[in-house]
């Protein structure tokens, strides 16, 4: 089902390949996925992918309802149970945890597509990679391990926990790359300072940082700070949607935009996040990413709303030679904060805060109730434990107003006040408190 080196292949050829796969996939989903049959209300799926907009959208809550009513995998499990080769579970940070089923073919395609994204970031034969994501059920642990192996790299399955041991392991094994969330290096820095006096982050000798699971790395100031501190090249090499593909997009060594690496097995659309109408996939357009499997056995999805708001940034051949279209992620629809009618995303807040050297870059937004809101309640951490310089809060407020057009209520916190995590860092709290 896969096309060799699809990220370099002719887009017209890939479109024809997807169409040929869809001819079979549409019949398979129609016959074997009751969830989709209900959503389609008896309507036959279109013969051509260009007609997908005729079908209703499928969202995360529909999948949750399906798994509640038909545990453990929901009635969108299209394959027989004995074809399930691997099971993962989502973290459930934004709702009920989901059970994810993969067949052997599904796991193979997931590994190869993910390897395209990781390899674009520069990892491959000759690298020793410490993989520091949670292996306990979460897809990012074992699955990303397999994608890293598929690049030809040597992979050390470290997981999460015992950061002191990780530092020792990096030194003892001569590890050259680390795979983790963007917020984890801050944890490493704390442990280095406390337990390895005199050893700077650069002293570990890491050449490459492969990041995913959180937003923020696309911010130029955050990336510069990370690379200056650690001396490695930082790549967003692990963008995915767990229900669809663990990892299907990544940055190349020469471009900061994400390359969509799965055009042989995954069909993308762009929609208006409010009314669901299709928007053209063209440079500068903004909308919610919608994805359709054209090759998936266990839990195929058709027109699945990812919740990610993206902007396509390139459709021609890139400087790295890849034909894979480029895009950047603006934020998530469920993390979007509306302040006096203006949409604000955490990535935009981070971009402003990372422009202040007097701030650590750590922050959180604690919203009282469900809104509407007239101010952005922002807690930002300073870069040191010393008292902040006079006027810093006012300067941050002005920066937020200038960049985002909203008024912030800024509270400055001493360095180290906000938690550093090995997993995903939550930034927005709605009514439930931090």
Secondary structure as the mmCIF struct_conf table of DSSP 4:
data_model
#
loop_
_struct_conf.conf_type_id
_struct_conf.id
_struct_conf.beg_label_comp_id
_struct_conf.beg_label_asym_id
_struct_conf.beg_label_seq_id
_struct_conf.end_label_comp_id
_struct_conf.end_label_asym_id
_struct_conf.end_label_seq_id
TURN_TY1_P TURN_TY1_P1 UNK A 4 UNK A 5
HELX_RH_3T_P HELX_RH_3T_P1 UNK A 6 UNK A 8
BEND BEND1 UNK A 9 UNK A 9
HELX_RH_AL_P HELX_RH_AL_P1 UNK A 11 UNK A 32
HELX_RH_AL_P HELX_RH_AL_P2 UNK A 34 UNK A 40
TURN_TY1_P TURN_TY1_P2 UNK A 41 UNK A 42
HELX_LH_PP_P HELX_LH_PP_P1 UNK A 43 UNK A 46
BEND BEND2 UNK A 47 UNK A 48
HELX_RH_3T_P HELX_RH_3T_P2 UNK A 49 UNK A 54
BEND BEND3 UNK A 55 UNK A 55
HELX_LH_PP_P HELX_LH_PP_P2 UNK A 56 UNK A 57
STRN STRN1 UNK A 58 UNK A 58
HELX_RH_AL_P HELX_RH_AL_P3 UNK A 60 UNK A 69
BEND BEND4 UNK A 70 UNK A 70
TURN_TY1_P TURN_TY1_P3 UNK A 71 UNK A 73
TURN_TY1_P TURN_TY1_P4 UNK A 75 UNK A 76
BEND BEND5 UNK A 79 UNK A 79
HELX_RH_3T_P HELX_RH_3T_P3 UNK A 81 UNK A 83
STRN STRN2 UNK A 86 UNK A 89
TURN_TY1_P TURN_TY1_P5 UNK A 93 UNK A 94
BEND BEND6 UNK A 95 UNK A 96
STRN STRN3 UNK A 99 UNK A 102
HELX_RH_AL_P HELX_RH_AL_P4 UNK A 104 UNK A 120
TURN_TY1_P TURN_TY1_P6 UNK A 121 UNK A 122
TURN_TY1_P TURN_TY1_P7 UNK A 125 UNK A 126
STRN STRN4 UNK A 128 UNK A 131
BEND BEND7 UNK A 133 UNK A 133
BEND BEND8 UNK A 136 UNK A 137
HELX_RH_AL_P HELX_RH_AL_P5 UNK A 139 UNK A 150
TURN_TY1_P TURN_TY1_P8 UNK A 151 UNK A 152
STRN STRN5 UNK A 154 UNK A 157
BEND BEND9 UNK A 160 UNK A 161
HELX_RH_AL_P HELX_RH_AL_P6 UNK A 163 UNK A 173
TURN_TY1_P TURN_TY1_P9 UNK A 174 UNK A 174
STRN STRN6 UNK A 177 UNK A 180
TURN_TY1_P TURN_TY1_P10 UNK A 182 UNK A 183
HELX_RH_AL_P HELX_RH_AL_P7 UNK A 184 UNK A 195
BEND BEND10 UNK A 196 UNK A 196
TURN_TY1_P TURN_TY1_P11 UNK A 197 UNK A 198
HELX_RH_3T_P HELX_RH_3T_P4 UNK A 201 UNK A 204
STRN STRN7 UNK A 208 UNK A 212
BEND BEND11 UNK A 213 UNK A 215
TURN_TY1_P TURN_TY1_P12 UNK A 217 UNK A 218
BEND BEND12 UNK A 219 UNK A 219
HELX_RH_AL_P HELX_RH_AL_P8 UNK A 220 UNK A 230
BEND BEND13 UNK A 232 UNK A 232
STRN STRN8 UNK A 233 UNK A 241
TURN_TY1_P TURN_TY1_P13 UNK A 242 UNK A 244
STRN STRN9 UNK A 245 UNK A 251
BEND BEND14 UNK A 253 UNK A 254
BEND BEND15 UNK A 256 UNK A 257
STRN STRN10 UNK A 258 UNK A 260
TURN_TY1_P TURN_TY1_P14 UNK A 263 UNK A 265
STRN STRN11 UNK A 266 UNK A 271
TURN_TY1_P TURN_TY1_P15 UNK A 273 UNK A 275
STRN STRN12 UNK A 278 UNK A 279
TURN_TY1_P TURN_TY1_P16 UNK A 283 UNK A 284
STRN STRN13 UNK A 286 UNK A 293
BEND BEND16 UNK A 294 UNK A 295
BEND BEND17 UNK A 297 UNK A 299
BEND BEND18 UNK A 302 UNK A 303
STRN STRN14 UNK A 304 UNK A 314
BEND BEND19 UNK A 316 UNK A 316
TURN_TY1_P TURN_TY1_P17 UNK A 319 UNK A 320
BEND BEND20 UNK A 321 UNK A 321
BEND BEND21 UNK A 324 UNK A 324
STRN STRN15 UNK A 326 UNK A 332
TURN_TY1_P TURN_TY1_P18 UNK A 333 UNK A 335
STRN STRN16 UNK A 337 UNK A 339
TURN_TY1_P TURN_TY1_P19 UNK A 340 UNK A 341
STRN STRN17 UNK A 342 UNK A 344
HELX_RH_AL_P HELX_RH_AL_P9 UNK A 346 UNK A 353
TURN_TY1_P TURN_TY1_P20 UNK A 354 UNK A 355
TURN_TY1_P TURN_TY1_P21 UNK A 357 UNK A 358
STRN STRN18 UNK A 359 UNK A 367
TURN_TY1_P TURN_TY1_P22 UNK A 369 UNK A 370
STRN STRN19 UNK A 373 UNK A 373
BEND BEND22 UNK A 374 UNK A 375
STRN STRN20 UNK A 376 UNK A 382
BEND BEND23 UNK A 383 UNK A 386
HELX_LH_PP_P HELX_LH_PP_P3 UNK A 387 UNK A 389
TURN_TY1_P TURN_TY1_P23 UNK A 390 UNK A 391
HELX_RH_AL_P HELX_RH_AL_P10 UNK A 392 UNK A 404
BEND BEND24 UNK A 405 UNK A 405
STRN STRN21 UNK A 408 UNK A 413
TURN_TY1_P TURN_TY1_P24 UNK A 415 UNK A 416
BEND BEND25 UNK A 418 UNK A 418
HELX_LH_PP_P HELX_LH_PP_P4 UNK A 419 UNK A 420
BEND BEND26 UNK A 422 UNK A 423
HELX_LH_PP_P HELX_LH_PP_P5 UNK A 424 UNK A 426
STRN STRN22 UNK A 428 UNK A 430
BEND BEND27 UNK A 431 UNK A 432
#
